[in-house]
Structures are given as structure tokens and as C-alpha cells.
Amino acid sequence: MYIHKILKSSDDKLSISKDAMPIMNKLLNVCFEKIATTAGLVTVQSHKKTLTAKEMKLACELVLPGQLSSHASNEGLRAMTRFNQ
């Protein structure tokens, strides 16, 4: 559902097939799991009990390659700013 919304917000002419949707969903779930696991490990290694945005940002930088990590950090910062307002 959200994959389709994000795709449409990018460009109304873009679409995704029904066969590709479960593959994209699985890919995103695997990425989320890797980032969450890494963030948990970073939190444990820093001797903290609470996962903060700092640990999430570091986990994204460790898991995602190159510019993808910087884009993820920027989007995370935007989301936090929106949430705090």
C-alpha cells in the first residue's frame, strides 16, 4: 500500500506490477530488519538502554551504501523535524 503511494507521489505516470509488489515488500522488510538489528547492536555496544536517532543514523550509515545512506539520513531528519512540530 505504501509502496504504491510513494511511487504515485513521485510521478503519477509510474506504476508497479502485481508480481513486483511482493518482491519490493520483501526487499524493504529485509532492509528494515538489517537496519533495526544494527541499530540494536550499536545501542548495546554504546552501553545505552535507549535507542535514539543517533544510533539509527549510524545504523543506516553502516548498512546502506554510499549516497543511499546520506539520503536516508536526510529523510530521517526531515521526518523527525515534522514529528517534533
Biopython code that builds the backbone (N, CA, C, O; Angstrom):
import numpy as np
from Bio.PDB.StructureBuilder import StructureBuilder

atoms = [
    (1, "MET", "N", (0.822, -1.185, 0.000)),
    (1, "MET", "CA", (0.000, 0.000, 0.000)),
    (1, "MET", "C", (0.872, 1.257, 0.000)),
    (1, "MET", "O", (0.636, 2.177, -0.783)),
    (2, "TYR", "N", (1.888, 1.296, 0.886)),
    (2, "TYR", "CA", (2.736, 2.482, 0.974)),
    (2, "TYR", "C", (3.690, 2.586, -0.208)),
    (2, "TYR", "O", (4.028, 3.689, -0.636)),
    (3, "ILE", "N", (4.118, 1.466, -0.730)),
    (3, "ILE", "CA", (4.997, 1.490, -1.906)),
    (3, "ILE", "C", (4.276, 2.178, -3.058)),
    (3, "ILE", "O", (4.854, 3.005, -3.763)),
    (4, "HIS", "N", (3.016, 1.826, -3.239)),
    (4, "HIS", "CA", (2.219, 2.420, -4.315)),
    (4, "HIS", "C", (2.031, 3.922, -4.079)),
    (4, "HIS", "O", (2.115, 4.704, -5.026)),
    (5, "LYS", "N", (1.779, 4.334, -2.843)),
    (5, "LYS", "CA", (1.594, 5.755, -2.531)),
    (5, "LYS", "C", (2.864, 6.555, -2.804)),
    (5, "LYS", "O", (2.811, 7.645, -3.374)),
    (6, "ILE", "N", (4.001, 6.008, -2.396)),
    (6, "ILE", "CA", (5.267, 6.706, -2.617)),
    (6, "ILE", "C", (5.577, 6.805, -4.102)),
    (6, "ILE", "O", (6.064, 7.831, -4.577)),
    (7, "LEU", "N", (5.294, 5.739, -4.828)),
    (7, "LEU", "CA", (5.519, 5.737, -6.269)),
    (7, "LEU", "C", (4.660, 6.793, -6.950)),
    (7, "LEU", "O", (5.138, 7.510, -7.829)),
    (8, "LYS", "N", (3.400, 6.893, -6.554)),
    (8, "LYS", "CA", (2.494, 7.881, -7.146)),
    (8, "LYS", "C", (2.854, 9.300, -6.738)),
    (8, "LYS", "O", (2.643, 10.231, -7.514)),
    (9, "SER", "N", (3.395, 9.487, -5.530)),
    (9, "SER", "CA", (3.792, 10.830, -5.117)),
    (9, "SER", "C", (5.007, 11.305, -5.908)),
    (9, "SER", "O", (5.215, 12.507, -6.077)),
    (10, "SER", "N", (5.797, 10.367, -6.387)),
    (10, "SER", "CA", (6.962, 10.695, -7.186)),
    (10, "SER", "C", (6.563, 11.112, -8.605)),
    (10, "SER", "O", (7.029, 12.129, -9.118)),
    (11, "ASP", "N", (5.686, 10.304, -9.235)),
    (11, "ASP", "CA", (5.217, 10.601, -10.588)),
    (11, "ASP", "C", (3.928, 9.820, -10.824)),
    (11, "ASP", "O", (3.890, 8.607, -10.624)),
    (12, "ASP", "N", (2.884, 10.503, -11.245)),
    (12, "ASP", "CA", (1.578, 9.856, -11.460)),
    (12, "ASP", "C", (1.604, 8.818, -12.575)),
    (12, "ASP", "O", (0.766, 7.916, -12.596)),
    (13, "LYS", "N", (2.548, 8.932, -13.496)),
    (13, "LYS", "CA", (2.590, 8.013, -14.637)),
    (13, "LYS", "C", (3.277, 6.681, -14.299)),
    (13, "LYS", "O", (3.163, 5.713, -15.051)),
    (14, "LEU", "N", (3.979, 6.639, -13.179)),
    (14, "LEU", "CA", (4.692, 5.412, -12.798)),
    (14, "LEU", "C", (3.740, 4.408, -12.166)),
    (14, "LEU", "O", (2.781, 4.781, -11.490)),
    (15, "SER", "N", (4.018, 3.131, -12.395)),
    (15, "SER", "CA", (3.222, 2.075, -11.765)),
    (15, "SER", "C", (4.116, 0.874, -11.495)),
    (15, "SER", "O", (5.256, 0.815, -11.957)),
    (16, "ILE", "N", (3.584, -0.079, -10.742)),
    (16, "ILE", "CA", (4.322, -1.290, -10.416)),
    (16, "ILE", "C", (3.377, -2.468, -10.611)),
    (16, "ILE", "O", (2.194, -2.388, -10.280)),
    (17, "SER", "N", (3.907, -3.560, -11.151)),
    (17, "SER", "CA", (3.063, -4.719, -11.425)),
    (17, "SER", "C", (2.725, -5.460, -10.134)),
    (17, "SER", "O", (3.395, -5.301, -9.113)),
    (18, "LYS", "N", (1.681, -6.266, -10.200)),
    (18, "LYS", "CA", (1.274, -7.057, -9.032)),
    (18, "LYS", "C", (2.336, -8.089, -8.667)),
    (18, "LYS", "O", (2.466, -8.444, -7.496)),
    (19, "ASP", "N", (3.091, -8.573, -9.635)),
    (19, "ASP", "CA", (4.157, -9.543, -9.378)),
    (19, "ASP", "C", (5.360, -8.890, -8.693)),
    (19, "ASP", "O", (6.038, -9.523, -7.882)),
    (20, "ALA", "N", (5.621, -7.619, -9.024)),
    (20, "ALA", "CA", (6.770, -6.923, -8.458)),
    (20, "ALA", "C", (6.497, -6.416, -7.043)),
    (20, "ALA", "O", (7.434, -6.197, -6.275)),
    (21, "MET", "N", (5.237, -6.231, -6.695)),
    (21, "MET", "CA", (4.899, -5.673, -5.387)),
    (21, "MET", "C", (5.367, -6.547, -4.218)),
    (21, "MET", "O", (5.969, -6.008, -3.289)),
    (22, "PRO", "N", (5.126, -7.866, -4.209)),
    (22, "PRO", "CA", (5.630, -8.659, -3.077)),
    (22, "PRO", "C", (7.156, -8.712, -3.004)),
    (22, "PRO", "O", (7.722, -8.835, -1.918)),
    (23, "ILE", "N", (7.810, -8.622, -4.139)),
    (23, "ILE", "CA", (9.273, -8.611, -4.164)),
    (23, "ILE", "C", (9.793, -7.324, -3.519)),
    (23, "ILE", "O", (10.721, -7.360, -2.711)),
    (24, "MET", "N", (9.195, -6.196, -3.877)),
    (24, "MET", "CA", (9.581, -4.919, -3.272)),
    (24, "MET", "C", (9.294, -4.923, -1.775)),
    (24, "MET", "O", (10.087, -4.421, -0.979)),
    (25, "ASN", "N", (8.155, -5.493, -1.403)),
    (25, "ASN", "CA", (7.792, -5.556, 0.007)),
    (25, "ASN", "C", (8.816, -6.375, 0.791)),
    (25, "ASN", "O", (9.237, -5.968, 1.874)),
    (26, "LYS", "N", (9.211, -7.509, 0.259)),
    (26, "LYS", "CA", (10.208, -8.360, 0.917)),
    (26, "LYS", "C", (11.553, -7.634, 1.021)),
    (26, "LYS", "O", (12.217, -7.703, 2.055)),
    (27, "LEU", "N", (11.951, -6.946, -0.038)),
    (27, "LEU", "CA", (13.199, -6.190, -0.039)),
    (27, "LEU", "C", (13.199, -5.129, 1.063)),
    (27, "LEU", "O", (14.178, -4.986, 1.796)),
    (28, "LEU", "N", (12.106, -4.397, 1.174)),
    (28, "LEU", "CA", (12.019, -3.362, 2.201)),
    (28, "LEU", "C", (12.005, -3.962, 3.603)),
    (28, "LEU", "O", (12.591, -3.396, 4.526)),
    (29, "ASN", "N", (11.340, -5.100, 3.767)),
    (29, "ASN", "CA", (11.328, -5.761, 5.074)),
    (29, "ASN", "C", (12.717, -6.231, 5.478)),
    (29, "ASN", "O", (13.102, -6.100, 6.640)),
    (30, "VAL", "N", (13.473, -6.775, 4.532)),
    (30, "VAL", "CA", (14.842, -7.230, 4.813)),
    (30, "VAL", "C", (15.723, -6.040, 5.179)),
    (30, "VAL", "O", (16.509, -6.117, 6.123)),
    (31, "CYS", "N", (15.594, -4.932, 4.431)),
    (31, "CYS", "CA", (16.378, -3.729, 4.732)),
    (31, "CYS", "C", (16.036, -3.202, 6.124)),
    (31, "CYS", "O", (16.927, -2.849, 6.897)),
    (32, "PHE", "N", (14.746, -3.152, 6.438)),
    (32, "PHE", "CA", (14.323, -2.681, 7.757)),
    (32, "PHE", "C", (14.900, -3.564, 8.859)),
    (32, "PHE", "O", (15.383, -3.063, 9.875)),
    (33, "GLU", "N", (14.849, -4.875, 8.654)),
    (33, "GLU", "CA", (15.361, -5.813, 9.655)),
    (33, "GLU", "C", (16.859, -5.629, 9.876)),
    (33, "GLU", "O", (17.324, -5.649, 11.016)),
    (34, "LYS", "N", (17.615, -5.450, 8.794)),
    (34, "LYS", "CA", (19.064, -5.260, 8.924)),
    (34, "LYS", "C", (19.389, -3.962, 9.648)),
    (34, "LYS", "O", (20.278, -3.930, 10.499)),
    (35, "ILE", "N", (18.673, -2.889, 9.316)),
    (35, "ILE", "CA", (18.921, -1.595, 9.965)),
    (35, "ILE", "C", (18.533, -1.664, 11.439)),
    (35, "ILE", "O", (19.264, -1.168, 12.296)),
    (36, "ALA", "N", (17.384, -2.278, 11.741)),
    (36, "ALA", "CA", (16.938, -2.380, 13.132)),
    (36, "ALA", "C", (17.898, -3.229, 13.961)),
    (36, "ALA", "O", (18.208, -2.883, 15.101)),
    (37, "THR", "N", (18.366, -4.333, 13.394)),
    (37, "THR", "CA", (19.319, -5.191, 14.112)),
    (37, "THR", "C", (20.629, -4.456, 14.369)),
    (37, "THR", "O", (21.183, -4.524, 15.466)),
    (38, "THR", "N", (21.113, -3.759, 13.361)),
    (38, "THR", "CA", (22.355, -3.000, 13.504)),
    (38, "THR", "C", (22.188, -1.880, 14.530)),
    (38, "THR", "O", (23.086, -1.641, 15.337)),
    (39, "ALA", "N", (21.051, -1.197, 14.502)),
    (39, "ALA", "CA", (20.801, -0.131, 15.476)),
    (39, "ALA", "C", (20.777, -0.694, 16.894)),
    (39, "ALA", "O", (21.289, -0.064, 17.819)),
    (40, "GLY", "N", (20.194, -1.862, 17.069)),
    (40, "GLY", "CA", (20.191, -2.506, 18.380)),
    (40, "GLY", "C", (21.594, -2.849, 18.852)),
    (40, "GLY", "O", (21.935, -2.647, 20.017)),
    (41, "LEU", "N", (22.401, -3.369, 17.940)),
    (41, "LEU", "CA", (23.788, -3.700, 18.287)),
    (41, "LEU", "C", (24.598, -2.453, 18.645)),
    (41, "LEU", "O", (25.398, -2.469, 19.580)),
    (42, "VAL", "N", (24.382, -1.380, 17.893)),
    (42, "VAL", "CA", (25.082, -0.120, 18.176)),
    (42, "VAL", "C", (24.686, 0.393, 19.562)),
    (42, "VAL", "O", (25.528, 0.886, 20.312)),
    (43, "THR", "N", (23.409, 0.273, 19.893)),
    (43, "THR", "CA", (22.929, 0.720, 21.207)),
    (43, "THR", "C", (23.570, -0.096, 22.324)),
    (43, "THR", "O", (23.995, 0.463, 23.335)),
    (44, "VAL", "N", (23.640, -1.400, 22.148)),
    (44, "VAL", "CA", (24.255, -2.272, 23.158)),
    (44, "VAL", "C", (25.739, -1.962, 23.292)),
    (44, "VAL", "O", (26.258, -1.898, 24.406)),
    (45, "GLN", "N", (26.424, -1.769, 22.178)),
    (45, "GLN", "CA", (27.859, -1.505, 22.214)),
    (45, "GLN", "C", (28.187, -0.160, 22.847)),
    (45, "GLN", "O", (29.277, 0.023, 23.389)),
    (46, "SER", "N", (27.253, 0.777, 22.781)),
    (46, "SER", "CA", (27.491, 2.089, 23.398)),
    (46, "SER", "C", (27.011, 2.119, 24.851)),
    (46, "SER", "O", (26.985, 3.176, 25.481)),
    (47, "HIS", "N", (26.628, 0.943, 25.378)),
    (47, "HIS", "CA", (26.218, 0.795, 26.777)),
    (47, "HIS", "C", (25.017, 1.680, 27.125)),
    (47, "HIS", "O", (24.955, 2.252, 28.213)),
    (48, "LYS", "N", (24.075, 1.784, 26.200)),
    (48, "LYS", "CA", (22.850, 2.544, 26.444)),
    (48, "LYS", "C", (21.676, 1.590, 26.482)),
    (48, "LYS", "O", (21.753, 0.471, 25.974)),
    (49, "LYS", "N", (20.594, 2.035, 27.083)),
    (49, "LYS", "CA", (19.391, 1.224, 27.149)),
    (49, "LYS", "C", (18.307, 1.724, 26.207)),
    (49, "LYS", "O", (17.308, 1.041, 25.985)),
    (50, "THR", "N", (18.505, 2.920, 25.653)),
    (50, "THR", "CA", (17.506, 3.531, 24.789)),
    (50, "THR", "C", (18.065, 3.769, 23.395)),
    (50, "THR", "O", (19.152, 4.323, 23.233)),
    (51, "LEU", "N", (17.313, 3.347, 22.404)),
    (51, "LEU", "CA", (17.684, 3.576, 21.004)),
    (51, "LEU", "C", (17.285, 4.998, 20.633)),
    (51, "LEU", "O", (16.117, 5.365, 20.754)),
    (52, "THR", "N", (18.241, 5.796, 20.185)),
    (52, "THR", "CA", (17.962, 7.182, 19.811)),
    (52, "THR", "C", (18.172, 7.374, 18.312)),
    (52, "THR", "O", (18.586, 6.455, 17.606)),
    (53, "ALA", "N", (17.883, 8.569, 17.847)),
    (53, "ALA", "CA", (18.055, 8.900, 16.431)),
    (53, "ALA", "C", (19.524, 8.787, 16.023)),
    (53, "ALA", "O", (19.835, 8.458, 14.879)),
    (54, "LYS", "N", (20.407, 9.058, 16.952)),
    (54, "LYS", "CA", (21.847, 8.977, 16.662)),
    (54, "LYS", "C", (22.241, 7.550, 16.294)),
    (54, "LYS", "O", (22.993, 7.336, 15.343)),
    (55, "GLU", "N", (21.729, 6.566, 17.052)),
    (55, "GLU", "CA", (22.027, 5.165, 16.754)),
    (55, "GLU", "C", (21.385, 4.730, 15.432)),
    (55, "GLU", "O", (21.978, 3.959, 14.677)),
    (56, "MET", "N", (20.178, 5.222, 15.155)),
    (56, "MET", "CA", (19.523, 4.880, 13.890)),
    (56, "MET", "C", (20.305, 5.446, 12.706)),
    (56, "MET", "O", (20.469, 4.780, 11.684)),
    (57, "LYS", "N", (20.780, 6.668, 12.851)),
    (57, "LYS", "CA", (21.558, 7.284, 11.774)),
    (57, "LYS", "C", (22.843, 6.502, 11.525)),
    (57, "LYS", "O", (23.217, 6.264, 10.376)),
    (58, "LEU", "N", (23.516, 6.105, 12.597)),
    (58, "LEU", "CA", (24.746, 5.328, 12.464)),
    (58, "LEU", "C", (24.464, 3.966, 11.837)),
    (58, "LEU", "O", (25.244, 3.491, 11.012)),
    (59, "ALA", "N", (23.361, 3.338, 12.220)),
    (59, "ALA", "CA", (22.999, 2.041, 11.643)),
    (59, "ALA", "C", (22.733, 2.173, 10.146)),
    (59, "ALA", "O", (23.137, 1.308, 9.370)),
    (60, "CYS", "N", (22.062, 3.238, 9.736)),
    (60, "CYS", "CA", (21.815, 3.457, 8.295)),
    (60, "CYS", "C", (23.125, 3.643, 7.553)),
    (60, "CYS", "O", (23.296, 3.131, 6.447)),
    (61, "GLU", "N", (24.050, 4.375, 8.158)),
    (61, "GLU", "CA", (25.348, 4.584, 7.518)),
    (61, "GLU", "C", (26.135, 3.289, 7.402)),
    (61, "GLU", "O", (26.884, 3.103, 6.443)),
    (62, "LEU", "N", (25.974, 2.390, 8.370)),
    (62, "LEU", "CA", (26.695, 1.124, 8.336)),
    (62, "LEU", "C", (26.082, 0.135, 7.352)),
    (62, "LEU", "O", (26.804, -0.636, 6.719)),
    (63, "VAL", "N", (24.754, 0.149, 7.216)),
    (63, "VAL", "CA", (24.070, -0.853, 6.391)),
    (63, "VAL", "C", (23.934, -0.408, 4.939)),
    (63, "VAL", "O", (24.160, -1.198, 4.022)),
    (64, "LEU", "N", (23.569, 0.847, 4.728)),
    (64, "LEU", "CA", (23.293, 1.323, 3.372)),
    (64, "LEU", "C", (24.563, 1.852, 2.704)),
    (64, "LEU", "O", (25.385, 2.492, 3.360)),
    (65, "PRO", "N", (24.727, 1.591, 1.416)),
    (65, "PRO", "CA", (25.942, 2.029, 0.725)),
    (65, "PRO", "C", (25.872, 3.485, 0.257)),
    (65, "PRO", "O", (24.805, 3.977, -0.108)),
    (66, "GLY", "N", (26.997, 4.152, 0.271)),
    (66, "GLY", "CA", (27.216, 5.457, -0.358)),
    (66, "GLY", "C", (26.166, 6.510, -0.125)),
    (66, "GLY", "O", (25.807, 6.826, 1.010)),
    (67, "GLN", "N", (25.676, 7.052, -1.237)),
    (67, "GLN", "CA", (24.716, 8.150, -1.173)),
    (67, "GLN", "C", (23.376, 7.731, -0.601)),
    (67, "GLN", "O", (22.631, 8.568, -0.093)),
    (68, "LEU", "N", (23.062, 6.459, -0.676)),
    (68, "LEU", "CA", (21.803, 5.983, -0.136)),
    (68, "LEU", "C", (21.724, 6.244, 1.361)),
    (68, "LEU", "O", (20.657, 6.574, 1.878)),
    (69, "SER", "N", (22.842, 6.098, 2.059)),
    (69, "SER", "CA", (22.840, 6.365, 3.499)),
    (69, "SER", "C", (22.656, 7.849, 3.792)),
    (69, "SER", "O", (21.966, 8.204, 4.748)),
    (70, "SER", "N", (23.254, 8.713, 2.996)),
    (70, "SER", "CA", (23.084, 10.152, 3.227)),
    (70, "SER", "C", (21.651, 10.587, 2.917)),
    (70, "SER", "O", (21.100, 11.439, 3.614)),
    (71, "HIS", "N", (21.041, 10.006, 1.872)),
    (71, "HIS", "CA", (19.638, 10.314, 1.579)),
    (71, "HIS", "C", (18.735, 9.813, 2.701)),
    (71, "HIS", "O", (17.784, 10.498, 3.079)),
    (72, "ALA", "N", (19.014, 8.640, 3.232)),
    (72, "ALA", "CA", (18.226, 8.095, 4.338)),
    (72, "ALA", "C", (18.353, 8.983, 5.572)),
    (72, "ALA", "O", (17.365, 9.222, 6.267)),
    (73, "SER", "N", (19.555, 9.470, 5.847)),
    (73, "SER", "CA", (19.759, 10.360, 6.992)),
    (73, "SER", "C", (18.986, 11.654, 6.821)),
    (73, "SER", "O", (18.365, 12.142, 7.766)),
    (74, "ASN", "N", (19.022, 12.211, 5.618)),
    (74, "ASN", "CA", (18.291, 13.449, 5.360)),
    (74, "ASN", "C", (16.786, 13.253, 5.512)),
    (74, "ASN", "O", (16.109, 14.094, 6.104)),
    (75, "GLU", "N", (16.257, 12.151, 4.985)),
    (75, "GLU", "CA", (14.824, 11.884, 5.100)),
    (75, "GLU", "C", (14.433, 11.623, 6.549)),
    (75, "GLU", "O", (13.359, 12.038, 6.985)),
    (76, "GLY", "N", (15.290, 10.941, 7.295)),
    (76, "GLY", "CA", (15.027, 10.715, 8.712)),
    (76, "GLY", "C", (14.995, 12.008, 9.499)),
    (76, "GLY", "O", (14.151, 12.192, 10.376)),
    (77, "LEU", "N", (15.915, 12.903, 9.184)),
    (77, "LEU", "CA", (15.941, 14.209, 9.844)),
    (77, "LEU", "C", (14.681, 15.000, 9.514)),
    (77, "LEU", "O", (14.106, 15.644, 10.390)),
    (78, "ARG", "N", (14.254, 14.956, 8.268)),
    (78, "ARG", "CA", (13.012, 15.649, 7.871)),
    (78, "ARG", "C", (11.811, 15.081, 8.613)),
    (78, "ARG", "O", (10.946, 15.829, 9.067)),
    (79, "ALA", "N", (11.758, 13.747, 8.739)),
    (79, "ALA", "CA", (10.638, 13.097, 9.432)),
    (79, "ALA", "C", (10.625, 13.491, 10.912)),
    (79, "ALA", "O", (9.563, 13.757, 11.476)),
    (80, "MET", "N", (11.789, 13.528, 11.528)),
    (80, "MET", "CA", (11.851, 13.913, 12.945)),
    (80, "MET", "C", (11.455, 15.357, 13.145)),
    (80, "MET", "O", (10.778, 15.686, 14.120)),
    (81, "THR", "N", (11.868, 16.227, 12.232)),
    (81, "THR", "CA", (11.500, 17.633, 12.317)),
    (81, "THR", "C", (9.994, 17.800, 12.220)),
    (81, "THR", "O", (9.388, 18.554, 12.982)),
    (82, "ARG", "N", (9.390, 17.078, 11.259)),
    (82, "ARG", "CA", (7.932, 17.127, 11.105)),
    (82, "ARG", "C", (7.216, 16.594, 12.336)),
    (82, "ARG", "O", (6.205, 17.153, 12.761)),
    (83, "PHE", "N", (7.737, 15.516, 12.908)),
    (83, "PHE", "CA", (7.127, 14.913, 14.095)),
    (83, "PHE", "C", (7.199, 15.850, 15.290)),
    (83, "PHE", "O", (6.240, 15.952, 16.055)),
    (84, "ASN", "N", (8.326, 16.535, 15.458)),
    (84, "ASN", "CA", (8.507, 17.431, 16.600)),
    (84, "ASN", "C", (7.675, 18.696, 16.499)),
    (84, "ASN", "O", (7.411, 19.343, 17.513)),
    (85, "GLN", "N", (7.257, 19.061, 15.292)),
    (85, "GLN", "CA", (6.422, 20.254, 15.125)),
    (85, "GLN", "C", (5.032, 19.886, 15.415)),
    (85, "GLN", "O", (4.141, 20.732, 15.340)),
]
sb = StructureBuilder()
sb.init_structure("model")
sb.init_model(0)
sb.init_chain("A")
sb.init_seg("    ")
for serial, (resi, resn, name, xyz) in enumerate(atoms, 1):
    if name == "N":
        sb.init_residue(resn, " ", resi, " ")
    sb.init_atom(name, np.array(xyz, "f"), 0.0, 1.0, " ", f" {name:<3s}", serial, name[0])
structure = sb.get_structure()
